[in-house]
Amino acid sequence: MRSENGDPGAGRPAEGLSPEEIQALGFEAALERLEDVVRRLEAGDVPLEVAIDLYREGVLLARRCDELLTAVEQKVTVLLEEAPGLWVERPFGGAER
């Protein structure tokens, strides 16, 4: 987002992340930022406009974390012993998916 003076951060908290920046985050970084956003909102000491921006950012961060977890879950397999000495791989979640 750019303001008339060309400031790319205008319209969001100074330390807030853009949707593009959020999409570039890995799981740990997105979760850490989401936890920070939640702490700030729960503290209740931010102006309404900042709280709204933080809420929007939090929603995007939660979606990013969900996307990343879903992608990893699809890759995870579980090793099961079907019979003594007979090990097979099964997708995580089994028939639930």
Biopython code that builds the backbone (N, CA, C, O; Angstrom):
import numpy as np
from Bio.PDB.StructureBuilder import StructureBuilder

atoms = [
    (1, "MET", "N", (0.843, -1.174, 0.000)),
    (1, "MET", "CA", (0.000, 0.000, 0.000)),
    (1, "MET", "C", (0.890, 1.239, 0.000)),
    (1, "MET", "O", (1.807, 1.335, 0.815)),
    (2, "ARG", "N", (0.639, 2.175, -0.889)),
    (2, "ARG", "CA", (1.427, 3.403, -0.947)),
    (2, "ARG", "C", (0.527, 4.605, -0.730)),
    (2, "ARG", "O", (-0.584, 4.674, -1.256)),
    (3, "SER", "N", (1.024, 5.548, 0.052)),
    (3, "SER", "CA", (0.283, 6.790, 0.254)),
    (3, "SER", "C", (0.669, 7.756, -0.853)),
    (3, "SER", "O", (1.495, 7.448, -1.711)),
    (4, "GLU", "N", (0.054, 8.931, -0.816)),
    (4, "GLU", "CA", (0.360, 9.937, -1.828)),
    (4, "GLU", "C", (1.821, 10.350, -1.791)),
    (4, "GLU", "O", (2.371, 10.750, -2.817)),
    (5, "ASN", "N", (2.460, 10.263, -0.634)),
    (5, "ASN", "CA", (3.869, 10.646, -0.563)),
    (5, "ASN", "C", (4.796, 9.483, -0.899)),
    (5, "ASN", "O", (6.016, 9.606, -0.786)),
    (6, "GLY", "N", (4.214, 8.343, -1.315)),
    (6, "GLY", "CA", (5.015, 7.216, -1.754)),
    (6, "GLY", "C", (5.461, 6.285, -0.648)),
    (6, "GLY", "O", (6.245, 5.369, -0.895)),
    (7, "ASP", "N", (4.980, 6.498, 0.565)),
    (7, "ASP", "CA", (5.370, 5.647, 1.682)),
    (7, "ASP", "C", (4.722, 4.276, 1.528)),
    (7, "ASP", "O", (3.497, 4.173, 1.583)),
    (8, "PRO", "N", (5.522, 3.205, 1.335)),
    (8, "PRO", "CA", (4.933, 1.884, 1.126)),
    (8, "PRO", "C", (4.251, 1.333, 2.365)),
    (8, "PRO", "O", (3.471, 0.387, 2.254)),
    (9, "GLY", "N", (4.511, 1.883, 3.532)),
    (9, "GLY", "CA", (3.908, 1.387, 4.756)),
    (9, "GLY", "C", (2.665, 2.138, 5.174)),
    (9, "GLY", "O", (2.074, 1.815, 6.204)),
    (10, "ALA", "N", (2.251, 3.127, 4.409)),
    (10, "ALA", "CA", (1.090, 3.929, 4.791)),
    (10, "ALA", "C", (-0.155, 3.058, 4.841)),
    (10, "ALA", "O", (-0.351, 2.183, 3.998)),
    (11, "GLY", "N", (-0.994, 3.310, 5.843)),
    (11, "GLY", "CA", (-2.241, 2.578, 5.951)),
    (11, "GLY", "C", (-2.142, 1.298, 6.752)),
    (11, "GLY", "O", (-3.136, 0.587, 6.898)),
    (12, "ARG", "N", (-0.970, 0.988, 7.274)),
    (12, "ARG", "CA", (-0.821, -0.182, 8.128)),
    (12, "ARG", "C", (0.166, 0.163, 9.223)),
    (12, "ARG", "O", (0.946, 1.103, 9.073)),
    (13, "PRO", "N", (0.150, -0.580, 10.327)),
    (13, "PRO", "CA", (1.090, -0.275, 11.395)),
    (13, "PRO", "C", (2.515, -0.298, 10.874)),
    (13, "PRO", "O", (2.835, -1.067, 9.968)),
    (14, "ALA", "N", (3.374, 0.543, 11.443)),
    (14, "ALA", "CA", (4.752, 0.663, 10.967)),
    (14, "ALA", "C", (5.444, -0.680, 10.879)),
    (14, "ALA", "O", (6.212, -0.918, 9.948)),
    (15, "GLU", "N", (5.183, -1.569, 11.839)),
    (15, "GLU", "CA", (5.853, -2.855, 11.821)),
    (15, "GLU", "C", (4.986, -3.950, 11.209)),
    (15, "GLU", "O", (5.379, -5.117, 11.222)),
    (16, "GLY", "N", (3.817, -3.604, 10.675)),
    (16, "GLY", "CA", (2.906, -4.580, 10.082)),
    (16, "GLY", "C", (3.455, -5.160, 8.790)),
    (16, "GLY", "O", (4.296, -4.551, 8.128)),
    (17, "LEU", "N", (2.970, -6.342, 8.440)),
    (17, "LEU", "CA", (3.414, -7.022, 7.234)),
    (17, "LEU", "C", (2.355, -6.925, 6.147)),
    (17, "LEU", "O", (1.157, -6.976, 6.422)),
    (18, "SER", "N", (2.810, -6.787, 4.918)),
    (18, "SER", "CA", (1.896, -6.769, 3.781)),
    (18, "SER", "C", (1.477, -8.204, 3.466)),
    (18, "SER", "O", (2.133, -9.145, 3.912)),
    (19, "PRO", "N", (0.398, -8.388, 2.707)),
    (19, "PRO", "CA", (0.002, -9.743, 2.307)),
    (19, "PRO", "C", (1.123, -10.484, 1.572)),
    (19, "PRO", "O", (1.290, -11.691, 1.749)),
    (20, "GLU", "N", (1.878, -9.774, 0.762)),
    (20, "GLU", "CA", (2.984, -10.398, 0.032)),
    (20, "GLU", "C", (4.077, -10.865, 0.990)),
    (20, "GLU", "O", (4.645, -11.944, 0.819)),
    (21, "GLU", "N", (4.365, -10.047, 1.993)),
    (21, "GLU", "CA", (5.378, -10.418, 2.986)),
    (21, "GLU", "C", (4.915, -11.630, 3.795)),
    (21, "GLU", "O", (5.714, -12.505, 4.128)),
    (22, "ILE", "N", (3.638, -11.672, 4.103)),
    (22, "ILE", "CA", (3.089, -12.800, 4.862)),
    (22, "ILE", "C", (3.199, -14.084, 4.050)),
    (22, "ILE", "O", (3.568, -15.128, 4.588)),
    (23, "GLN", "N", (2.882, -14.014, 2.757)),
    (23, "GLN", "CA", (2.966, -15.200, 1.901)),
    (23, "GLN", "C", (4.393, -15.730, 1.780)),
    (23, "GLN", "O", (4.592, -16.905, 1.470)),
    (24, "ALA", "N", (5.370, -14.891, 2.017)),
    (24, "ALA", "CA", (6.772, -15.310, 1.914)),
    (24, "ALA", "C", (7.287, -15.936, 3.212)),
    (24, "ALA", "O", (8.390, -16.483, 3.233)),
    (25, "LEU", "N", (6.512, -15.865, 4.288)),
    (25, "LEU", "CA", (6.965, -16.374, 5.581)),
    (25, "LEU", "C", (6.888, -17.890, 5.661)),
    (25, "LEU", "O", (5.999, -18.518, 5.085)),
    (26, "GLY", "N", (7.836, -18.461, 6.387)),
    (26, "GLY", "CA", (7.767, -19.866, 6.750)),
    (26, "GLY", "C", (6.854, -20.018, 7.953)),
    (26, "GLY", "O", (6.403, -19.029, 8.531)),
    (27, "PHE", "N", (6.583, -21.270, 8.329)),
    (27, "PHE", "CA", (5.633, -21.523, 9.407)),
    (27, "PHE", "C", (6.047, -20.876, 10.723)),
    (27, "PHE", "O", (5.248, -20.186, 11.356)),
    (28, "GLU", "N", (7.283, -21.095, 11.133)),
    (28, "GLU", "CA", (7.726, -20.584, 12.436)),
    (28, "GLU", "C", (7.641, -19.063, 12.508)),
    (28, "GLU", "O", (7.201, -18.506, 13.514)),
    (29, "ALA", "N", (8.064, -18.394, 11.436)),
    (29, "ALA", "CA", (8.023, -16.926, 11.414)),
    (29, "ALA", "C", (6.581, -16.419, 11.419)),
    (29, "ALA", "O", (6.264, -15.446, 12.104)),
    (30, "ALA", "N", (5.706, -17.081, 10.653)),
    (30, "ALA", "CA", (4.300, -16.670, 10.604)),
    (30, "ALA", "C", (3.631, -16.880, 11.963)),
    (30, "ALA", "O", (2.867, -16.029, 12.418)),
    (31, "LEU", "N", (3.915, -18.005, 12.606)),
    (31, "LEU", "CA", (3.325, -18.281, 13.913)),
    (31, "LEU", "C", (3.832, -17.302, 14.965)),
    (31, "LEU", "O", (3.060, -16.826, 15.798)),
    (32, "GLU", "N", (5.118, -17.003, 14.930)),
    (32, "GLU", "CA", (5.687, -16.042, 15.883)),
    (32, "GLU", "C", (5.042, -14.669, 15.717)),
    (32, "GLU", "O", (4.693, -14.018, 16.701)),
    (33, "ARG", "N", (4.886, -14.236, 14.475)),
    (33, "ARG", "CA", (4.255, -12.937, 14.218)),
    (33, "ARG", "C", (2.787, -12.962, 14.650)),
    (33, "ARG", "O", (2.295, -11.991, 15.226)),
    (34, "LEU", "N", (2.086, -14.065, 14.377)),
    (34, "LEU", "CA", (0.688, -14.187, 14.784)),
    (34, "LEU", "C", (0.563, -14.094, 16.304)),
    (34, "LEU", "O", (-0.337, -13.424, 16.811)),
    (35, "GLU", "N", (1.450, -14.756, 17.023)),
    (35, "GLU", "CA", (1.428, -14.678, 18.485)),
    (35, "GLU", "C", (1.656, -13.242, 18.961)),
    (35, "GLU", "O", (1.034, -12.804, 19.928)),
    (36, "ASP", "N", (2.537, -12.516, 18.291)),
    (36, "ASP", "CA", (2.792, -11.117, 18.638)),
    (36, "ASP", "C", (1.541, -10.268, 18.394)),
    (36, "ASP", "O", (1.185, -9.427, 19.220)),
    (37, "VAL", "N", (0.886, -10.491, 17.268)),
    (37, "VAL", "CA", (-0.340, -9.752, 16.942)),
    (37, "VAL", "C", (-1.407, -10.021, 18.001)),
    (37, "VAL", "O", (-2.067, -9.093, 18.469)),
    (38, "VAL", "N", (-1.576, -11.281, 18.376)),
    (38, "VAL", "CA", (-2.579, -11.636, 19.387)),
    (38, "VAL", "C", (-2.262, -10.961, 20.720)),
    (38, "VAL", "O", (-3.159, -10.428, 21.373)),
    (39, "ARG", "N", (-0.987, -10.979, 21.126)),
    (39, "ARG", "CA", (-0.600, -10.315, 22.386)),
    (39, "ARG", "C", (-0.957, -8.832, 22.356)),
    (39, "ARG", "O", (-1.486, -8.293, 23.329)),
    (40, "ARG", "N", (-0.664, -8.179, 21.237)),
    (40, "ARG", "CA", (-0.958, -6.741, 21.139)),
    (40, "ARG", "C", (-2.456, -6.478, 21.195)),
    (40, "ARG", "O", (-2.898, -5.533, 21.849)),
    (41, "LEU", "N", (-3.239, -7.309, 20.515)),
    (41, "LEU", "CA", (-4.690, -7.125, 20.539)),
    (41, "LEU", "C", (-5.260, -7.413, 21.924)),
    (41, "LEU", "O", (-6.142, -6.696, 22.396)),
    (42, "GLU", "N", (-4.761, -8.451, 22.570)),
    (42, "GLU", "CA", (-5.254, -8.785, 23.909)),
    (42, "GLU", "C", (-4.884, -7.722, 24.939)),
    (42, "GLU", "O", (-5.611, -7.526, 25.913)),
    (43, "ALA", "N", (-3.764, -7.037, 24.736)),
    (43, "ALA", "CA", (-3.354, -5.978, 25.664)),
    (43, "ALA", "C", (-4.361, -4.836, 25.651)),
    (43, "ALA", "O", (-4.556, -4.165, 26.664)),
    (44, "GLY", "N", (-5.004, -4.612, 24.502)),
    (44, "GLY", "CA", (-6.040, -3.597, 24.408)),
    (44, "GLY", "C", (-5.555, -2.165, 24.469)),
    (44, "GLY", "O", (-6.348, -1.253, 24.702)),
    (45, "ASP", "N", (-4.264, -1.951, 24.263)),
    (45, "ASP", "CA", (-3.734, -0.589, 24.384)),
    (45, "ASP", "C", (-3.353, 0.026, 23.036)),
    (45, "ASP", "O", (-2.516, 0.926, 22.972)),
    (46, "VAL", "N", (-3.974, -0.465, 21.963)),
    (46, "VAL", "CA", (-3.701, 0.108, 20.644)),
    (46, "VAL", "C", (-4.943, 0.850, 20.161)),
    (46, "VAL", "O", (-6.062, 0.456, 20.489)),
    (47, "PRO", "N", (-4.762, 1.912, 19.390)),
    (47, "PRO", "CA", (-5.909, 2.642, 18.841)),
    (47, "PRO", "C", (-6.748, 1.736, 17.933)),
    (47, "PRO", "O", (-6.246, 0.741, 17.408)),
    (48, "LEU", "N", (-7.999, 2.078, 17.753)),
    (48, "LEU", "CA", (-8.931, 1.265, 16.975)),
    (48, "LEU", "C", (-8.407, 0.959, 15.578)),
    (48, "LEU", "O", (-8.445, -0.195, 15.151)),
    (49, "GLU", "N", (-7.924, 1.955, 14.862)),
    (49, "GLU", "CA", (-7.432, 1.733, 13.494)),
    (49, "GLU", "C", (-6.276, 0.739, 13.468)),
    (49, "GLU", "O", (-6.202, -0.111, 12.582)),
    (50, "VAL", "N", (-5.387, 0.848, 14.431)),
    (50, "VAL", "CA", (-4.257, -0.085, 14.517)),
    (50, "VAL", "C", (-4.778, -1.480, 14.848)),
    (50, "VAL", "O", (-4.299, -2.470, 14.296)),
    (51, "ALA", "N", (-5.758, -1.560, 15.749)),
    (51, "ALA", "CA", (-6.337, -2.852, 16.113)),
    (51, "ALA", "C", (-6.976, -3.523, 14.901)),
    (51, "ALA", "O", (-6.846, -4.734, 14.721)),
    (52, "ILE", "N", (-7.662, -2.749, 14.077)),
    (52, "ILE", "CA", (-8.280, -3.299, 12.863)),
    (52, "ILE", "C", (-7.206, -3.818, 11.918)),
    (52, "ILE", "O", (-7.344, -4.908, 11.362)),
    (53, "ASP", "N", (-6.134, -3.045, 11.729)),
    (53, "ASP", "CA", (-5.027, -3.487, 10.874)),
    (53, "ASP", "C", (-4.369, -4.749, 11.432)),
    (53, "ASP", "O", (-4.033, -5.665, 10.680)),
    (54, "LEU", "N", (-4.192, -4.791, 12.739)),
    (54, "LEU", "CA", (-3.605, -5.979, 13.366)),
    (54, "LEU", "C", (-4.513, -7.191, 13.186)),
    (54, "LEU", "O", (-4.035, -8.295, 12.923)),
    (55, "TYR", "N", (-5.812, -6.987, 13.326)),
    (55, "TYR", "CA", (-6.765, -8.083, 13.144)),
    (55, "TYR", "C", (-6.674, -8.636, 11.722)),
    (55, "TYR", "O", (-6.615, -9.850, 11.523)),
    (56, "ARG", "N", (-6.662, -7.740, 10.739)),
    (56, "ARG", "CA", (-6.550, -8.175, 9.336)),
    (56, "ARG", "C", (-5.261, -8.959, 9.122)),
    (56, "ARG", "O", (-5.259, -10.012, 8.484)),
    (57, "GLU", "N", (-4.170, -8.433, 9.662)),
    (57, "GLU", "CA", (-2.885, -9.118, 9.533)),
    (57, "GLU", "C", (-2.948, -10.489, 10.215)),
    (57, "GLU", "O", (-2.430, -11.473, 9.687)),
    (58, "GLY", "N", (-3.577, -10.545, 11.376)),
    (58, "GLY", "CA", (-3.707, -11.812, 12.094)),
    (58, "GLY", "C", (-4.476, -12.856, 11.304)),
    (58, "GLY", "O", (-4.108, -14.031, 11.300)),
    (59, "VAL", "N", (-5.537, -12.435, 10.640)),
    (59, "VAL", "CA", (-6.314, -13.362, 9.809)),
    (59, "VAL", "C", (-5.434, -13.914, 8.688)),
    (59, "VAL", "O", (-5.440, -15.118, 8.430)),
    (60, "LEU", "N", (-4.682, -13.041, 8.023)),
    (60, "LEU", "CA", (-3.792, -13.491, 6.947)),
    (60, "LEU", "C", (-2.707, -14.425, 7.474)),
    (60, "LEU", "O", (-2.363, -15.413, 6.824)),
    (61, "LEU", "N", (-2.172, -14.116, 8.639)),
    (61, "LEU", "CA", (-1.146, -14.975, 9.240)),
    (61, "LEU", "C", (-1.724, -16.341, 9.608)),
    (61, "LEU", "O", (-1.076, -17.365, 9.392)),
    (62, "ALA", "N", (-2.930, -16.364, 10.157)),
    (62, "ALA", "CA", (-3.570, -17.636, 10.510)),
    (62, "ALA", "C", (-3.811, -18.476, 9.258)),
    (62, "ALA", "O", (-3.604, -19.690, 9.275)),
    (63, "ARG", "N", (-4.243, -17.839, 8.182)),
    (63, "ARG", "CA", (-4.450, -18.563, 6.919)),
    (63, "ARG", "C", (-3.131, -19.121, 6.391)),
    (63, "ARG", "O", (-3.082, -20.250, 5.903)),
    (64, "ARG", "N", (-2.059, -18.326, 6.491)),
    (64, "ARG", "CA", (-0.742, -18.783, 6.029)),
    (64, "ARG", "C", (-0.288, -19.997, 6.836)),
    (64, "ARG", "O", (0.193, -20.977, 6.266)),
    (65, "CYS", "N", (-0.437, -19.939, 8.148)),
    (65, "CYS", "CA", (-0.063, -21.077, 8.994)),
    (65, "CYS", "C", (-0.869, -22.315, 8.608)),
    (65, "CYS", "O", (-0.320, -23.414, 8.527)),
    (66, "ASP", "N", (-2.167, -22.141, 8.368)),
    (66, "ASP", "CA", (-3.017, -23.261, 7.975)),
    (66, "ASP", "C", (-2.566, -23.849, 6.641)),
    (66, "ASP", "O", (-2.506, -25.069, 6.492)),
    (67, "GLU", "N", (-2.247, -22.989, 5.669)),
    (67, "GLU", "CA", (-1.759, -23.463, 4.365)),
    (67, "GLU", "C", (-0.499, -24.301, 4.530)),
    (67, "GLU", "O", (-0.378, -25.381, 3.952)),
    (68, "LEU", "N", (0.433, -23.795, 5.320)),
    (68, "LEU", "CA", (1.706, -24.486, 5.509)),
    (68, "LEU", "C", (1.518, -25.805, 6.250)),
    (68, "LEU", "O", (2.146, -26.803, 5.897)),
    (69, "LEU", "N", (0.667, -25.825, 7.266)),
    (69, "LEU", "CA", (0.408, -27.071, 7.994)),
    (69, "LEU", "C", (-0.269, -28.108, 7.102)),
    (69, "LEU", "O", (0.067, -29.291, 7.161)),
    (70, "THR", "N", (-1.211, -27.675, 6.282)),
    (70, "THR", "CA", (-1.894, -28.586, 5.370)),
    (70, "THR", "C", (-0.908, -29.196, 4.384)),
    (70, "THR", "O", (-0.963, -30.394, 4.108)),
    (71, "ALA", "N", (-0.010, -28.376, 3.853)),
    (71, "ALA", "CA", (0.993, -28.876, 2.906)),
    (71, "ALA", "C", (1.904, -29.909, 3.564)),
    (71, "ALA", "O", (2.223, -30.932, 2.956)),
    (72, "VAL", "N", (2.316, -29.652, 4.782)),
    (72, "VAL", "CA", (3.186, -30.597, 5.490)),
    (72, "VAL", "C", (2.419, -31.869, 5.835)),
    (72, "VAL", "O", (2.948, -32.972, 5.697)),
    (73, "GLU", "N", (1.186, -31.718, 6.278)),
    (73, "GLU", "CA", (0.371, -32.879, 6.638)),
    (73, "GLU", "C", (0.224, -33.824, 5.451)),
    (73, "GLU", "O", (0.218, -35.042, 5.632)),
    (74, "GLN", "N", (0.105, -33.286, 4.249)),
    (74, "GLN", "CA", (-0.040, -34.111, 3.057)),
    (74, "GLN", "C", (1.241, -34.876, 2.736)),
    (74, "GLN", "O", (1.194, -35.895, 2.048)),
    (75, "LYS", "N", (2.376, -34.398, 3.223)),
    (75, "LYS", "CA", (3.656, -35.058, 2.969)),
    (75, "LYS", "C", (4.006, -36.100, 4.028)),
    (75, "LYS", "O", (4.801, -37.005, 3.779)),
    (76, "VAL", "N", (3.413, -35.968, 5.201)),
    (76, "VAL", "CA", (3.775, -36.840, 6.316)),
    (76, "VAL", "C", (3.160, -38.224, 6.116)),
    (76, "VAL", "O", (1.991, -38.355, 5.753)),
    (77, "THR", "N", (3.962, -39.238, 6.357)),
    (77, "THR", "CA", (3.455, -40.602, 6.342)),
    (77, "THR", "C", (3.715, -41.228, 7.700)),
    (77, "THR", "O", (4.598, -40.807, 8.447)),
    (78, "VAL", "N", (2.928, -42.234, 7.993)),
    (78, "VAL", "CA", (3.055, -42.943, 9.254)),
    (78, "VAL", "C", (3.512, -44.360, 8.936)),
    (78, "VAL", "O", (2.974, -45.009, 8.038)),
    (79, "LEU", "N", (4.488, -44.824, 9.663)),
    (79, "LEU", "CA", (4.985, -46.176, 9.487)),
    (79, "LEU", "C", (4.231, -47.084, 10.457)),
    (79, "LEU", "O", (4.294, -46.893, 11.671)),
    (80, "LEU", "N", (3.518, -48.071, 9.915)),
    (80, "LEU", "CA", (2.713, -48.978, 10.728)),
    (80, "LEU", "C", (3.185, -50.409, 10.546)),
    (80, "LEU", "O", (3.583, -50.810, 9.452)),
    (81, "GLU", "N", (3.138, -51.165, 11.612)),
    (81, "GLU", "CA", (3.477, -52.582, 11.527)),
    (81, "GLU", "C", (2.168, -53.347, 11.361)),
    (81, "GLU", "O", (1.377, -53.442, 12.300)),
    (82, "GLU", "N", (1.939, -53.894, 10.158)),
    (82, "GLU", "CA", (0.706, -54.635, 9.892)),
    (82, "GLU", "C", (0.793, -56.065, 10.404)),
    (82, "GLU", "O", (-0.212, -56.657, 10.799)),
    (83, "ALA", "N", (1.967, -56.596, 10.393)),
    (83, "ALA", "CA", (2.216, -57.945, 10.905)),
    (83, "ALA", "C", (3.638, -57.941, 11.441)),
    (83, "ALA", "O", (4.416, -57.044, 11.116)),
    (84, "PRO", "N", (3.988, -58.920, 12.249)),
    (84, "PRO", "CA", (5.357, -58.943, 12.772)),
    (84, "PRO", "C", (6.390, -58.862, 11.644)),
    (84, "PRO", "O", (6.457, -59.734, 10.777)),
    (85, "GLY", "N", (7.181, -57.809, 11.676)),
    (85, "GLY", "CA", (8.228, -57.614, 10.669)),
    (85, "GLY", "C", (7.747, -57.019, 9.357)),
    (85, "GLY", "O", (8.559, -56.781, 8.463)),
    (86, "LEU", "N", (6.443, -56.771, 9.214)),
    (86, "LEU", "CA", (5.904, -56.198, 7.969)),
    (86, "LEU", "C", (5.481, -54.754, 8.228)),
    (86, "LEU", "O", (4.431, -54.497, 8.818)),
    (87, "TRP", "N", (6.308, -53.825, 7.781)),
    (87, "TRP", "CA", (6.064, -52.399, 7.991)),
    (87, "TRP", "C", (5.567, -51.774, 6.694)),
    (87, "TRP", "O", (6.113, -52.036, 5.623)),
    (88, "VAL", "N", (4.534, -50.952, 6.792)),
    (88, "VAL", "CA", (4.000, -50.251, 5.620)),
    (88, "VAL", "C", (3.834, -48.775, 5.944)),
    (88, "VAL", "O", (3.618, -48.394, 7.094)),
    (89, "GLU", "N", (3.938, -47.958, 4.914)),
    (89, "GLU", "CA", (3.710, -46.519, 5.074)),
    (89, "GLU", "C", (2.268, -46.206, 4.723)),
    (89, "GLU", "O", (1.727, -46.724, 3.746)),
    (90, "ARG", "N", (1.662, -45.368, 5.516)),
    (90, "ARG", "CA", (0.297, -44.896, 5.267)),
    (90, "ARG", "C", (0.302, -43.377, 5.358)),
    (90, "ARG", "O", (1.056, -42.805, 6.145)),
    (91, "PRO", "N", (-0.528, -42.721, 4.564)),
    (91, "PRO", "CA", (-0.620, -41.260, 4.683)),
    (91, "PRO", "C", (-1.093, -40.874, 6.074)),
    (91, "PRO", "O", (-1.897, -41.576, 6.688)),
    (92, "PHE", "N", (-0.592, -39.760, 6.559)),
    (92, "PHE", "CA", (-1.028, -39.232, 7.849)),
    (92, "PHE", "C", (-2.516, -38.944, 7.771)),
    (92, "PHE", "O", (-2.972, -38.348, 6.796)),
    (93, "GLY", "N", (-3.274, -39.345, 8.760)),
    (93, "GLY", "CA", (-4.715, -39.106, 8.759)),
    (93, "GLY", "C", (-5.500, -40.258, 8.178)),
    (93, "GLY", "O", (-6.720, -40.307, 8.334)),
    (94, "GLY", "N", (-4.835, -41.191, 7.510)),
    (94, "GLY", "CA", (-5.478, -42.391, 6.979)),
    (94, "GLY", "C", (-6.671, -42.102, 6.107)),
    (94, "GLY", "O", (-6.602, -41.275, 5.198)),
    (95, "ALA", "N", (-7.772, -42.783, 6.382)),
    (95, "ALA", "CA", (-8.985, -42.676, 5.562)),
    (95, "ALA", "C", (-9.741, -41.388, 5.800)),
    (95, "ALA", "O", (-10.720, -41.111, 5.107)),
    (96, "GLU", "N", (-9.310, -40.603, 6.757)),
    (96, "GLU", "CA", (-10.009, -39.351, 7.050)),
    (96, "GLU", "C", (-9.902, -38.353, 5.910)),
    (96, "GLU", "O", (-10.728, -37.446, 5.815)),
    (97, "ARG", "N", (-8.923, -38.491, 5.057)),
    (97, "ARG", "CA", (-8.702, -37.532, 3.971)),
    (97, "ARG", "C", (-9.314, -38.002, 2.708)),
    (97, "ARG", "O", (-9.226, -37.319, 1.688)),
]
sb = StructureBuilder()
sb.init_structure("model")
sb.init_model(0)
sb.init_chain("A")
sb.init_seg("    ")
for serial, (resi, resn, name, xyz) in enumerate(atoms, 1):
    if name == "N":
        sb.init_residue(resn, " ", resi, " ")
    sb.init_atom(name, np.array(xyz, "f"), 0.0, 1.0, " ", f" {name:<3s}", serial, name[0])
structure = sb.get_structure()
